[in-house]
């Protein structure tokens, strides 16, 4: 997720704030989620990625 934020920043694609917040939360998952196991972490990061995209889509649709 951090790589996606960096790529969007370099390419000038906005908005970055929602994806940056998602990347920070994913890093927090990595620190605190070691007790969940690999499958739990994969599910949490996948749900986070879906949530970030949905929130970004909702914010973009409100601007239009």
ZINORFEN-V859806 format. One record per backbone hydrogen bond with DSSP energy under -1.0 kcal/mol. NH is the residue of the N-H (numbers start at 1). CO is the residue of the C=O. If there is no record, write none. Layout:
nh & co
NH & CO
NH & CO
This chain:
nh & co
5 & 1
6 & 2
7 & 3
8 & 4
9 & 5
10 & 6
11 & 7
13 & 8
20 & 16
21 & 17
22 & 18
23 & 19
24 & 20
25 & 21
26 & 22
27 & 23
28 & 24
29 & 25
30 & 26
31 & 27
32 & 28
33 & 29
36 & 33
41 & 37
42 & 38
43 & 39
44 & 40
45 & 41
46 & 42
47 & 43
48 & 44
49 & 45
50 & 46
51 & 47
52 & 48
53 & 49
54 & 50
55 & 51
56 & 52
57 & 53
58 & 54
59 & 55
60 & 56
61 & 57
62 & 58
63 & 59
64 & 60
